Amino acid sequence: MDLKPNHNSPVLADSVPVNKSRLGLSSNLVPYSASATGYSSGMYLTIPRRKPSKLDDVRASGWLDAMQSSSPPRKKLNKDFSFDSELDEAESAYRNWVMKYPSAFTSFEQITTYAKGKKIALFLDYDGTLSPIVDNPDRAFMSSAMRTAVRNVAKHFPTAIISGRCRDKVCEFVGLAELHYAGSHGMDIMGPVRESEFDSDNPNSIRSTDKQGKEVILFQPASEFLPMIDEVFRSLVVSTNDIKGAKVENNKFCVSVHYRLVDEEFWPTIAEIVHDILKGYPKLKLTHGRKVLEIRPVIDWNKGKAVEFLLESLGLNNRDDVLPIYVGDDKTDEDAFKVLREGNRGYGILVSSIPKETNALYSLKDPSEVKEFLKSLVKWKKTAAI
Ligand SMILES: O=P(O)(O)OC[C@H]1O[C@H](O[C@H]2O[C@H](CO)[C@@H](O)[C@H](O)[C@H]2O)[C@H](O)[C@@H](O)[C@@H]1O
């Protein structure tokens, strides 16, 4: 089966910009200028080397570059108070990008033609996909129009939310009991019980009940990391306490360190703090999100694996008559796009208003386009059923 739209779709890597430090040319390997050199007591010219600082560590690891590139640059006004040519360039770059990753709207017919006779399974990320990105993560509410769109779509297609947030928090934000939820980037899944698949010996899989009293399976592949994550969360809260605007969020199996409201001057300090704490925890790793550093266990589990797990528990995995669609905006969603893209299993839709490297096949500009796309799916399903 060929799900690809009509474009060459390169599989691309991490979008951290390439610079000297990523190429291993860290600043302490570069000779200093003449003014910094001196003669030793002997005859030889020596080049004093600065002791590598913590800042070098975070630079060399590419963290600072990634932090700086984790959100679109601000639009600039020129002295005539009109947007300068950078904007035109940005627009034309976006137009070129959309040719490579067509809008799921303009390709709607292509998508639905392929979906005819198939069962669509829908996977939705939360922040930046169902809710717009806002300064305060505790106030990233979904509009009631979006909630209605998600509720309606879930009446026709099995629908799951897969978020980096703690599962309870994202359940509360979405507020729809009829959906399936995976929190902590897929490391905390509440899915339906499938007797045939339930492995009672698997310590990561336990039977539980949801808030409505329905029997469910809780799959938590990183459960052993809970005390460690909690410890790191507490250390980070203490260490970032004096940095204005910094916010540490406990997402149960991972921790988010937000720097959206931190003055850029202090971003290196945030990076150093996280870097230092992580040094003591080799079983934890760092990933980058939208103005957020995310600490999570080094386990082979991600949003892509969560999609596969949910498809399996819904009895929809490896079926030619099933079309999974995943909509997301962030780097962590790339794992899910990749799973769907490899083996032409389904469609990934990246939500972005700026060009980004992605494994998705289609794009949508922002959450309001996501809402319209969901509504269109419902409309199509209703007319297709007549
Ligand atoms: O997988 P997601 O549902 O997209 O969650 C990823 C992270 O989203 C949240 O942070 C982001 O959205 C905030 C609210 O708009 C914004 O303030 C922040 O800068 C963004 O990074 C959430 O707070 C994190 O815990 C999630 O990991």
The ligand as a MOL file (V3000), in Angstrom:
LIG
                    3D

  0  0  0     0  0            999 V3000
M  V30 BEGIN CTAB
M  V30 COUNTS 27 28 0 0 0
M  V30 BEGIN ATOM
M  V30 1 O 3.0450 16.0420 24.1970 0
M  V30 2 P 2.3400 17.3330 24.4650 0
M  V30 3 O 0.9220 17.1530 24.8840 0
M  V30 4 O 2.4920 18.2970 23.3330 0
M  V30 5 O 3.1150 17.9540 25.7180 0
M  V30 6 C 4.4260 18.4890 25.5770 0
M  V30 7 C 4.6960 19.4820 26.6780 0
M  V30 8 O 3.6130 20.4220 26.6140 0
M  V30 9 C 3.5110 21.4130 27.6280 0
M  V30 10 O 4.4840 22.4080 27.3880 0
M  V30 11 C 4.2730 23.1330 26.1870 0
M  V30 12 O 3.0140 23.8190 26.2380 0
M  V30 13 C 2.9180 24.8270 27.2860 0
M  V30 14 C 1.5000 25.3800 27.2730 0
M  V30 15 O 1.1370 25.8870 26.0380 0
M  V30 16 C 3.9800 25.9120 27.0170 0
M  V30 17 O 3.9270 26.8950 28.0240 0
M  V30 18 C 5.3660 25.2530 26.9940 0
M  V30 19 O 6.3480 26.2180 26.6560 0
M  V30 20 C 5.4010 24.1270 25.9650 0
M  V30 21 O 6.6420 23.4270 26.0150 0
M  V30 22 C 3.6160 20.7880 28.9970 0
M  V30 23 O 3.6240 21.8050 29.9630 0
M  V30 24 C 4.8270 19.8750 29.1190 0
M  V30 25 O 4.8200 19.2510 30.3680 0
M  V30 26 C 4.6950 18.8180 28.0310 0
M  V30 27 O 5.7570 17.8920 28.1300 0
M  V30 END ATOM
M  V30 BEGIN BOND
M  V30 1 2 1 2
M  V30 2 1 2 3
M  V30 3 1 2 4
M  V30 4 1 2 5
M  V30 5 1 5 6
M  V30 6 1 6 7
M  V30 7 1 7 8
M  V30 8 1 7 26
M  V30 9 1 8 9
M  V30 10 1 9 10
M  V30 11 1 9 22
M  V30 12 1 10 11
M  V30 13 1 11 12
M  V30 14 1 11 20
M  V30 15 1 12 13
M  V30 16 1 13 14
M  V30 17 1 13 16
M  V30 18 1 14 15
M  V30 19 1 16 17
M  V30 20 1 16 18
M  V30 21 1 18 19
M  V30 22 1 18 20
M  V30 23 1 20 21
M  V30 24 1 22 23
M  V30 25 1 22 24
M  V30 26 1 24 25
M  V30 27 1 24 26
M  V30 28 1 26 27
M  V30 END BOND
M  V30 END CTAB
M  END
